[in-house]
Amino acid sequence: MDNVLEMIGASPATRTVREEIEYAAASDAKVLITGESGVGKEVVARLIHHRSRRRHASLVTINCAGIPDTLLASELFGHVRGSFTDAYRDKEGWIEQANRGTIFMDEIGEMSTQMQSLLLRFLENGEIQRVGSDRRTSLVDVRIITATNRRLMERVTAGEFREDLFYRLNVIHIEIPPLRQRREDVLPLLDHFLQHFSQAHRIEKPTLSQDAAAQLTAAEWPGNVRQLRNVAERLVVRSNGGVITTSHLPREILSMDASVEVPTAQRSRASLLFERMVRDGESFWSVVHDPFMARDITRDDLRALVRQGLELTRGSYKSVAQMFNVPESDYKRLLNFLRKYQCHLPIQDFRALPAQLPSEQTRKAADKAQEEEKVS
């Protein structure tokens, strides 16, 4: 974050993570970094690389969830000319580009079983076989660091992640706790981001009132450090170098009640996003699509959000689209987006559900959309 290579925070949990980074940097062992979305897994990976003996070589970063499976093999291992349409020349893959350096594979839990097999084969012998080639081309010396917000052992039990690959990757395990479990880090992180964005926007750094500091420290922060960073930029712009009071805090921060326990962070995020669209009239594209593509929210968040909409509309995607303020012209785009990222849930699961008790605004939007669906 901000290209500043430091792990900021005063909590015991953050001190433990710093120690783990030092241990990991002293070796070439594979590292698995786990934690919720937005906790700073990429920052930890960069710190490990830049403090290791490989720091003078490349660090190549890959988001496994952001690349279609059909392209991921080509991007990772490279391809030979003519191996598929538009393959006009031989291409070196990311793993070869990271030779003598480090490759950081984020969202490793989203990798398909076929890609898991290809990655495992590479880990076993370090040899690259480009897509379309009938032979292995070269040996590569690269360190592997992976990260996920998934609980991989649960995926192993469910048969969705290879057990042998899990144990290959999980040599050094660094778990980063969510921000709500290390509240001592909130104010040091906020101070860092306020300084950064004040310089970026050429605004005098604002000060923080006691009430605002207490509210920010007590907030649940479902988006973790990434959400805090976003809030810090908004505070810099809104306060214009003055004093940050509770009146400057975004609505989602004021509505967070740390005394109310929620079953999961994903449910908190989905509920918050749902309210912003249905209650506040914001668009799905800005509230959900853009943060999802920026990895601020996960597939689990997106699926929970779609499920909530389908439960209320009893399986009507057209009703969900209208409820989420998606223009009629974007309806097919919405469905294609959900299918692409495996978040298009079967409507049969919701058709027989009993009627829910949504808000008046939600009910009207759903009823209107269902009437239009019947007419069409």
N, C-alpha and C positions, 0 to 999 in steps of 0.2 A: 504494500500500500504506500503510495507516494514515492515509490522507489527508494524509501529509506530503510536500510537494512538494520533494523533493531526490533526487539521484542519488548514493547512498552507495557509496563504494568508493575504494580507493587504487591500483588497478591502472592501467597505461597504457591498457588497453582502455576502462575506465570514463572516464578523462580524455578520451579521444577522443570518446566518446559525448556527454559534457558539451559539448564544443566543437561537435559537430554540432547539438545542441539549440539552442545560441545562434545558429548560422547559420540554422537553420530558423525560429526565433522572429522573426528580423529581416525575414522576407518572408511573403507569402501563398501561396507555392508549395505544391503538393501534396507530401505526405510519405508514403513507404512505409517502415514499420518492420518488420524481419524478425528472427527469432530463435526459439529453441525455446520451448515452452510454459513459462510461469513465470519468464521472464528479466526481466520488467518493462516490457513494451511499452506497457501502458496508462500507467504512470508517466511514460514518455518523452512520450507524447502529451499528457498533462496539463501537463507542464512546458512543452512548446512552446506550448500554448494560453495558459497563465497568464503567459508571458513575452512574448506577442505583443501587438499593438495591439488584438486582439479579446478580450482578457482580461475586459473588462467585460460581454461578451455571453455567451450560453450555450455550454457544451460538452456536446454530446449524444453519448452513447456507445451503440453498437449492437454486439451479438454476432451476426454473420451466421450462425454455426453453430447458435445456440440458438433460432432462429425458423424454423418451417416455411416452405418456399418460397411456399406459397399465401398466407401472411400478410405476408411480408417486403415485397412491393410496396406493400401497403396501409399498413404501418407507416412505410415510408420516404417515400412520396409522398402519403399521405393517400387518402381516398376520398370519394365523394359519396353522399348519401342514396339508399338503394335499390339500390346497386351489387351487394350480395350479402346473404344472410341475416344479420340482426342489424345491418345498416347503417341505423340509425334516423335518423341525422343526418350532415351533412357533418363530416368529421374532418380536421384539419390533420396532416400527416405530420411525421416527425422532422426532415427536411431543412428544412421551413419553420420549425419550432420553433428551429432553429439559425441562422436568418437573422442575418447580421452577426457570427455567431460561428463555431464550429468543430464539425464532425461527425467523430467517431472511429468508424471501421468496423473492428472487430476480426474476425479469422478471415475476411478477404476471400477467401482461397483456397478457402473452402467454398461460395461463392456459385455458384448454377447458371448455365448459359450464358444462359438466358432473362433472369435478373436482371442478369447482366453487360451484356446489350444495353440494358436499361432504364437502368442506371446510366451507361453510355456516352452514351446520348442526352441525359441530363441534363448530363453534363460538357461536352458539345459546345456547349450554348447557355444553360445555367443556368435553363431553364424547367421548371416543375413541371406535370405532367399527372396529376391525381388518378385513382385507379382508378374506372372507371365514367363518367368524364367524356369528352366528345368534343372537348375543347379544352384548350389549355394555359392555366393560370390565372394564373401569376405568375412573375416573375423573382426569383431568390433569390441573395443574396450570402453564400456560405458557404465556409469553407475545408474541404478534405477531407484527413483523415489516415487512412491505412489501415494494417493490420497483419496479419501472417500468420506461422504457423510452417512453412508450406509453401515449397518452392522453386518459385516461380511460373514461372520459365523452363522448368523440366521439365514443368510442367503445360501451358505454351504449346506446347511441342514435342509433347506427347501430345494436343493438341487439346482440352484440358479448360479452358483459360483463354484468353480473347481476347487476342491479341497487341497490338491497338490499345488495349485498355483497360489492359494492363500498362504500356505506355509513357506513357499519360496519367497513371497513378498514380505512376509511378516517376520523379518529378522530383528530389526529394531522397530519397536512400536512407540510412537509418540501420540498421545491422546491430548487434544486441546479442549478444555472444558468450555461450555458456553459462557457468555458474558454474565448472565444472571447468577452463575455460580462463583464468580470472581468480581464482585461489585467494587472491590478496592481498585480495580483497573479502570473503571469508567472515567473518573475525573482526570487521571494522567493521560489516558488516550484522548479524551476530549480536548485537553490543553494542547496536545501535540497537533491534533487536526485543526484546531482554531488557529494556531500559529501558521500552519501550512496554508490554509485557505485565505488567511488575512494577507499573507505575502502574495499568493496567487492573484487575488482580486485587488491588491494594492489598497487595502483598507486597514485602518488601525485595529490591532487585535482587541476584541471586546473582552470585558470582564464578566464574571458570572455571579449572579446574586445567590444568596444562601438558599432561598426557596427553590430556585431553578436547579441548583446543584443537588438538592435533596430529591427533587422530582426525577432528575436524570439518573441519579444513583439507584433509586428505588424501582425504576422501570424494568420491564421484563426483557426487553431487547431480543425479540424473536429472530431478528436479522443479524444479531451479534455485532461484531466490530464493523462490518460493512455498513450496517444500518446506522451505527453511531457516526461513522465517517460522513454519510450522507446528511444526517441531521446537523453535524458541525458546519458543513458548508452552507446549509440554509440559515443557520443562526448567524454566521458571519455576514451574510448578505442582508438579512432582515434587521440585525441590530445596528449595522453601519458604524461599527467601532464604539458603540456605547455599552450600556450595561444590559446583559441578557437576563430578562425576568421570565416568569412563568408565562407571561402573555406572548413571548416570542416562541415558545415551544410548540412544535407541531401537534396537531390534534391526536395523532396516534400515540404520542408520548403521554399526553395528559390523560388519555383513556386507559393506559396500562395500569393495572392495579396489582402490585406485587403480592398483596395478601391473598389474592384469589388464585388458587392452584389450578392449573390446567393439565389435562392428561399428557399432552405432547406439545412440543414446540410447533410441529406442523399444523396442529389444530389451531393454535393461536394465530399463526400466519394466515391460514385459510380464512378464518373468521374475520380477521382484520381486512384482508383484501376484499372479501365478500361485502362487508359493510361499505367500503369505499366505493364500490360499483353500485350497489343497490340503494344504499341510503344517500350517498353523496353524488351519485350520477356520473362518476368517472368512467372512462372507457377501459374495456378489457385490454386493449392494445398497450395502453400506457401503464396500467396498474399491474398487469400480470405478464403479458407477452415480453415487454422490454426487460423487466427484472429477471425473468426466466432466462432469456438469451444472455443476460449479463451474469448469470449464475448467482443472483441474489436470492432466488427461491428455487426449490428443487422439484423434481417430478412428483414426489410425494405430496408436496404442497399443491401442485397443479391438479393432481388426481383428487385430492380432498376437496378442492374448490369445485371441480366439475361434479363430483358426487353430491355436494351440498346443493348445487343448482338442480341437478336431476331429481333429487329427493323431493324438492319443493314443487317441481313441475311435473312430477310423475313420469319422467323419462322423455320429456320434449326438449330436444336440442334447440329448436326454434325459439321456444320460450326462454331457455337459458341464454341464448344469444341476445334476445331483446332485454332480458333482465341485466345482462352484463354490458349493455349499451354498445353492442356491436351493430353497425349499420347493416341493413338487409343485403347490400351489395357485397359485404364481407363474410356472409354466412358460410359459403363454401371454403373460404380462406381459413375461417375458424376451425371447421371440421378437419381440413387437411393438416393444420397445425397440430391439433390434438392427436390425429392418427400418426403423424410423423414421429411424435415423441411418446407413443404408446400410452396416451392419456384419454383416448376415446373409449368410454365405458359402455358396455352393452345396455341398451335401453330396456331390455326385457327384465333386468334386475329391479327396475324401478316402476314398471307399469302397474304392478299389483300392490304397491305400497299404499297404506291408508293416507288420507288427506292430512297434510301438515298444517301448522298454524303460523304461516309467515306473517311478516308485517303487512300492513294495508298496502303500502307501496309495492312490495314484492308480489302480493296477491293480484293486484290490478295488472301489473306488467305480465305476469304469467297467464292470467285469464285472457287478456287481450291477444297475446301471442298465440294461445291455443285456438282462439276463434279464427285468427288469420290462417292458422295451419289447416283448420277444417275447410275453410273456403278454398285454399290453394289445392 
